[in-house]
Amino acid sequence: MNRAAMAAIKLMQPAELAAMLRSPALVPGKDYLVVDVRDDDFEGGNIPGALHLPSHQLSSPYTFDARPHLDQFMTIPKLIFHCAMSQQRGPKAAMLIGRLLTEDAATATTAMPELYVLRGGFAAWQSAYKTEPDLLENYNAKMWEEGWWM
């Protein structure tokens, strides 16, 4: 991926994403999409409406069929990637998808989506919003308190 494409990936603060989820004017899967690339650590909770696309599938061309996802991604203006802490898997997935979308952009009839990485990942998200059930699905507080995901 060239430097210009890499620079296009921005950080999104949890509060900004929370406002998007709570906005009646925005539709998940149409106006934005959260892409959760955690693997087994997906257990214990997720952001409502997130697409679970495990990073181990992205790392192998044999297990990842990009076409259906890329077609979907090209129709959504904002893609927000995250993993547990958004330090490795989330940014790596955003760069990979960004590269694939850039390759497809020459033939696309829609604008390139904006790419984001959620600052602090799901660890920061659940820490900030663990008492707000509208911002968490499948949440298991005990798992997070025990630090099982680290």
C-alpha positions as CSV (number, residue, x, y, z in Angstrom):
1,M,0.0,0.0,0.0
2,N,1.4,3.4,-0.8
3,R,1.8,6.1,1.8
4,A,-1.1,8.2,0.5
5,A,-3.5,5.2,1.0
6,M,-2.0,4.5,4.4
7,A,-2.5,8.1,5.5
8,A,-6.2,7.8,4.6
9,I,-6.8,5.5,7.6
10,K,-7.9,7.7,10.5
11,L,-8.5,7.1,14.2
12,M,-12.0,7.2,15.6
13,Q,-12.6,7.9,19.3
14,P,-15.0,5.6,21.1
15,A,-17.3,8.6,21.9
16,E,-17.6,9.5,18.2
17,L,-18.6,5.9,17.4
18,A,-21.0,5.8,20.3
19,A,-22.7,9.0,18.9
20,M,-23.0,7.3,15.5
21,L,-24.6,4.2,17.0
22,R,-27.1,6.4,18.9
23,S,-27.9,8.7,16.0
24,P,-31.4,8.1,14.6
25,A,-30.1,9.7,11.3
26,L,-27.5,7.0,10.7
27,V,-28.2,3.5,9.7
28,P,-25.6,0.8,10.5
29,G,-24.6,-1.2,7.5
30,K,-25.6,1.7,5.2
31,D,-24.0,4.8,6.6
32,Y,-21.2,3.1,8.5
33,L,-20.1,-0.4,9.4
34,V,-18.0,-1.6,12.4
35,V,-15.7,-4.4,11.4
36,D,-14.5,-6.5,14.3
37,V,-11.4,-8.5,13.4
38,R,-10.9,-10.2,16.8
39,D,-10.5,-14.0,16.7
40,D,-11.4,-16.1,19.7
41,D,-11.4,-13.0,21.8
42,F,-14.6,-12.0,20.1
43,E,-16.3,-14.0,22.9
44,G,-17.4,-11.8,25.8
45,G,-19.1,-9.0,23.9
46,N,-19.2,-6.9,20.7
47,I,-20.3,-3.5,19.4
48,P,-24.0,-3.7,18.2
49,G,-24.3,-4.5,14.5
50,A,-20.6,-5.2,14.0
51,L,-19.5,-7.5,11.2
52,H,-17.2,-10.2,12.7
53,L,-14.4,-10.8,10.2
54,P,-11.7,-12.7,12.2
55,S,-8.2,-11.6,11.4
56,H,-7.0,-15.2,10.9
57,Q,-9.3,-15.3,7.9
58,L,-7.7,-12.1,6.5
59,S,-4.2,-13.4,6.9
60,S,-4.7,-16.3,4.5
61,P,-5.7,-16.0,0.9
62,Y,-7.0,-19.6,1.2
63,T,-9.6,-18.8,3.9
64,F,-10.6,-15.2,2.9
65,D,-12.9,-14.7,0.0
66,A,-12.7,-10.9,-0.3
67,R,-15.2,-10.3,-3.1
68,P,-18.5,-10.4,-1.2
69,H,-17.0,-8.2,1.6
70,L,-15.4,-5.7,-0.8
71,D,-18.6,-5.3,-2.8
72,Q,-20.4,-4.6,0.5
73,F,-17.7,-2.3,1.8
74,M,-17.7,-0.1,-1.4
75,T,-21.3,0.8,-0.7
76,I,-20.7,2.1,2.9
77,P,-19.2,5.5,3.4
78,K,-17.4,4.8,6.7
79,L,-15.7,1.5,7.8
80,I,-14.5,1.3,11.4
81,F,-12.1,-1.5,12.1
82,H,-11.1,-2.8,15.6
83,C,-9.6,-5.7,17.5
84,A,-9.1,-6.0,21.2
85,M,-6.8,-3.0,21.5
86,S,-6.6,-1.8,17.9
87,Q,-2.8,-2.0,18.0
88,Q,-2.1,-4.7,15.4
89,R,-5.0,-6.7,13.9
90,G,-7.4,-3.8,13.5
91,P,-4.9,-1.4,11.8
92,K,-3.6,-4.3,9.7
93,A,-7.1,-5.3,8.5
94,A,-7.9,-1.6,7.7
95,M,-4.7,-1.4,5.6
96,L,-5.4,-4.7,3.8
97,I,-9.0,-3.8,3.1
98,G,-7.9,-0.3,2.1
99,R,-5.4,-1.8,-0.4
100,L,-8.0,-4.1,-1.9
101,L,-10.6,-1.3,-2.1
102,T,-8.0,1.0,-3.8
103,E,-7.3,-1.7,-6.4
104,D,-11.0,-2.0,-7.1
105,A,-11.6,1.8,-7.1
106,A,-10.5,2.1,-10.7
107,T,-13.7,0.2,-11.8
108,A,-16.0,1.4,-8.9
109,T,-19.0,3.6,-9.5
110,T,-19.1,4.8,-5.9
111,A,-16.6,6.8,-3.8
112,M,-14.0,5.1,-1.7
113,P,-15.2,4.6,1.9
114,E,-13.5,6.4,4.7
115,L,-11.4,4.0,6.8
116,Y,-11.0,4.3,10.5
117,V,-9.5,2.3,13.4
118,L,-11.3,2.5,16.7
119,R,-8.9,4.0,19.2
120,G,-8.3,1.6,22.1
121,G,-10.2,-1.2,20.4
122,F,-12.9,-3.2,22.2
123,A,-11.0,-3.1,25.5
124,A,-11.5,0.7,25.6
125,W,-15.0,0.4,24.3
126,Q,-16.2,-2.1,26.9
127,S,-14.4,-0.1,29.6
128,A,-16.2,3.1,28.7
129,Y,-19.6,1.6,27.9
130,K,-20.0,-1.6,30.0
131,T,-22.9,-0.1,31.9
132,E,-24.7,1.0,28.7
133,P,-26.5,-2.0,27.2
134,D,-27.5,-0.2,24.0
135,L,-23.7,0.0,23.1
136,L,-22.9,-3.7,23.9
137,E,-24.1,-7.0,22.6
138,N,-23.4,-10.4,24.1
139,Y,-21.4,-8.7,26.9
140,N,-20.0,-10.9,29.7
141,A,-18.5,-8.6,32.3
142,K,-16.9,-11.4,34.2
143,M,-14.7,-12.4,31.3
144,W,-13.5,-8.8,31.0
145,E,-12.9,-8.4,34.7
146,E,-10.8,-11.6,34.7
147,G,-8.6,-10.3,31.9
148,W,-9.1,-13.5,29.9
149,W,-8.6,-11.8,26.6
150,M,-5.0,-10.6,27.3
